[in-house]
Amino acid sequence: MATLAEIEKLCEAAIAHTKNGVEFADYVRLMAFCGSRMTETLGLKWSDVDWANRQLTIGADGQSKNHKSRVVDFNPMLERHLKEMWQRRAPDSQWMFPSPLRGEQDRAAKNLRVTLVLARKEAGMGRIGFHDCRHFFISMCVMSGIDYMTIARWVGHQDGGVLIGRVYGHLSNEHAQRQAQRVVFGPSVLEAKEAGSNKALRKQGKGTRLNLGDSACNGFETNQSACCKGSVTVRLGSWKSSEKRLRDSCGQGDAVWWCSRG
């Protein structure tokens, strides 16, 4: 399974070394954050985004694998990414991924495989492909504790989550076992509102646990860190460099903290 770090490495290589790297990176990240298939994603229009209800409709044109549309509810990373894409959208196109060769005719890009090959080569990566983004999304959902039926609805499976349970179910068990090793009996617990500044955290010292409750970012992770729902262990070493990045990514203001994966 591809990791978020690997996906980002691929995107950064494309931006740095290919002509349409930004569009490619938007395409890859969108699939990773909503679980859409390759062709479905290329067929997305801005009219498929429901900002008010915080939902993205996939397959509205009937071109999904089963010819049925579905709705993916915004998660924090998906919402942030769509808003960033909206800011740099092509003003003369209805498509999220317009063809760079469309001329006066508004049409979507057909594929971005050439850019994938170039970016993969520049990044020195193996055979990571577009479908790995879909696997990444499903895996992250499973490890975040989301029920299989909901995940199946988001990714367009018609079996109510049976396939996801069979293919990805082991991740849920493995993740639960890893999380069990993080249980600590002893360090003090602070409410997020009581730890409203770096000074308050530093005063508590390394290893302090925060009870962030529902205000925490559920499932966000980057490199060797994560922001997890519930109690998390604070690592103070990289505070200044990481606090703003995590806060911006999660969109949760001062309730988001740098924390160790364990």
N, C-alpha and C positions, 0 to 999 in steps of 0.2 A: 504494500500500500504506500502511495506517495504521502509525504508529510507536507505540512504547510511551508516549512523551510525550503523544501525541494520545489514546490510550486512557485514560490516567490523567486527562487534562484532562476528558474526557467523564464519567468516573466521579466526579470531584470536583464537577463541576457538578451532577450528579444528587443527590449526598449533600447538597449545600448548598441545593438549590432544589426538591426533590421529596419527597413523603411516603414513598415506598418506595425512596429513593435507595441505602440500604445494600444491600438485596437486589439492586437493579439493578447496582450496582458489583460485587457478588460474582458475579453472572451473567456480566457482560461479561469480568471478569478470568479467570474459570474457562474460558470459551471461548478466550480468548487464550493461556492456559497449557497447554491440552490439545487444542485444535483441534476440539472437538465442535461439532455443528450446533445450531441454535436449539432445535428441538423435542426433540432428544436430551437437551439440557442441562436443560430444564425437567422432563424425566421422570426425572431422577436421584434416587435415594434414598441415605440414609446407609449402607444395607446394601450399596451398590455400591462402597464404599471398603474396600479390603483394606489395613489399616494395616501388618500384619505383612509382607506381600510388597511393600508400597509400590506398589500398583496401583489404578487406577480402571477399573471395568467400565462401558462405555457401551452402551446398548441391551439391557440385561438383560431388559427388558420386551417385547422384540421390536419396538419402535417406531422403530428406527433406519431409515435410508433404504433399506438392503438387507435389513432384517428380521433382521440377524445382529448378535450382540453382539461387542464387541471390548474389548481391554484396553489401556489407556494406562499405561505405566510412569511413575512419578513422576519429574519433573525437579525441581530445587530450588525453583523458583518455584511450581510446581503443589503440591508438598507443603506448602510454607509457607502458601499460600493456603487449602488445604483445612483445615489445622490452625486457622487463624484463623476460618474459617467454622464449624468444629465448636464453637469456644468461644462463638459467639453464635447457635447453631442454635435453632430453635423447639423447646422441650422436649415439645410436644404434637403433633409432626408427624414422619412418617417421611421427608418430602420435603426435599431441599436447598433448594428454592424453593417453599414452601407458599403457597397463595393467601391473600392478606390478607382475603378475603371468605369464607373456608371455614366460619366458624361452628363448629358442633360436628362437622361432617363434614371429615375430613382429606383434602384434595385439593391437587394442585399448581397453581401459577399457570398461567394459559392463555397469556399473553404479556405482554411488558413494553414494547410498542411506543409506548404513550402516554408513558411515562417517557423513552424514547429521544428522541422528538420534543421534549419539554420540555428535556431535558438538552442536546441539540444546540443548541437555540435559546439557552439561557443561556450555553453555552460559546462561542457565535459560530462554530460549526463548520459545515462543509458537509455533504454527504450521506454521512457515515460511518455505517455500519450494522453490524448484528450479524455478518453474514457476513465483514466485514473482519477480525474477530478470528480467524477460521479461516485466512484468508489470511496474517495476521500470524504465527500459529503455524507454519504450513508454511514460510513464508519464513525464519523464524529457525532452524528445524531445518536447512533446506538450507544456509544460510550458516554454520551450526555444523559442517558437514561430516558430518552424519548421512546414512547411505545411504538412497536413495529407497525401497527395499523396507520398511525399518523405519518410515519416515514414513508410507508408505501403510497399513501395518498399524495404526498409531496413529489415523489419521484415517478409516479405514474404506473405503479404495479397494480394489477387488478385482483390480486389474491389475498388482499387484506393483511399482508405482512408475512405470509408463510415463507416466501423465498428469502426475505431479509432475515428471518429467524434462522433459517437453515444455513445461509451463507455467512452471515455476520454475527449470529448469536453468541459465538464463542468470545467475541470482543467484549460483550457485556459482562460475561463472567470474569474474564481476565482483568477487565478494568475495575470491577468491584473488588477483586482480590488485591489489586495494587492499592486501591484507595483505602482498604482496610489497614494497610501498613502505615498509613498516615495518621491514624487515630492516636492522639496524645492525651494522657491523663496527667494533668498537672499545670501546664502554663496558663497564665491568666487569659480570660476572654474579654474582649472589648467590643462594645457596639460600635458600628461604623461612625455614628455621630459623635462618639466620645473620642475618636481618633481622627479628628478633622485636620490634622496638620502633621508634617514630617516630624516636628518636634515631639508631638505626643507619642509617635511610634518609636522614635529613637530613645525616648525616656524609658519605654517599656523594655527595649533591648531586643537583640536577635532571638528569633524563635517565638516571639509573641504571636498569639493567634487572634484573628479578628472574626467576629461573627457578623458577616456581611449580609446575610439573609437574602431577600429578593432583590436588593439593590445591586448585587454583584453581577459581574459579567459571567454568564453561564457558558463554559466551553471554549472561550477564546484562548488560543495558545500560540506562542511564537518562540522558535528555537527551543531553549531549555526552560521556558517559563510558562505559566498559565495563570489565568484569573478564573477562579472556580467558585461556583455557587456554594455557600455554606462557610464553614471555617477554613481559613487558609493560613499557611505559615509565611510570614513576611521575611523577605531577604533584603537587608538594608544596603548591601554593597553597591548595587547599580541603581539606586533609587532615582537620582536626578535624571539620568539618561533614559529611564524607562517609564517613569510615572506618567508623563504627558502622552507618550505614544499609546500606552494602554488605555488611558482615560479617553483619548480621542477615538481609538478603535472601538471601544465598548460604548461610548456615549453615555456614561453613567456618572460623570462629574467626579466629585471628591470621594465617592464610595468605591472607586476602583483602585486597587493596590497591586504593586508588584509582588508576586508570590511564587514560591517554589513548587515544582511539580512533585518533589519527593523522590 
